[in-house]
């Protein structure tokens, strides 16, 4: 167009047309530049939005799994606690039954003058040269059971010879009778007597109500709580603390009924 105007000699119009053309060209280029910049900005914003959405999705997934894990842990702990509670209740019931049996055994022992004597075992090789017959062993067993009520059994120096003197017989006959009638050695028999006395003292005896477990142990000639507890559990099937707790609960129940 500019060339045509120049050919026709219209230079001024040609210059105006050329200038207008250049202005339009610059305007178009500027518009394209702006559009490109806006497109870049839009792409950046879209990328940021996609990243934010991806992060939010990751957080939501993490929170979901965390929630699932928490639910699993809570369910596991709940089931475990219920199982432990059920087991404890069963053990507590068994302990109460055992305590009742021990109390009945002590009551019967305190009520009868002579304890029932177990059937003697046959004479072993150790005592095959003994002159004791079965009738004599049973008679000695009765004397031993009666002597076990004596405070002498709570003497720290109590021994086989002392018991033999108390029932007017020989130490070897006492040893044979204890082994064959009561089916244990002399030391075990003495500890059984002492533990049963400890049961009486732990079982709501006003005289010993404020004694500690160590105090009760010392009162029946045990030098340590650990040794006393081991023998108590071996003979009674309960620890001294459990036995005392049962006795206190039994006393409270009796008080409520009365």
Secondary structure, DSSP 4 states (H G I P E B T S, - for coil): -HHHHHHTT-HHHHHHHHHHHHHHHHHHHHHHHHHHHHHHHHHHHHHHHHHHHHHHHHHHHHHHHHHHHHHHHHHHHHHHHHHHHHHHHHHHHHHHHHHHHHHHHHHHHHH-SSPPPPPPPPP-GGGTT----HHHHHHHHHHHHHHTTSGGGG-TT--HHHHHHHTTS-HHHHHHHHHHHSSS-HHHHHHHHHHHHHHHHHTT-GGGTT--HHHHHHHTT-S-HHHHHHHHHHHHSS-HHHHHHHHHHHHHHHHHH-
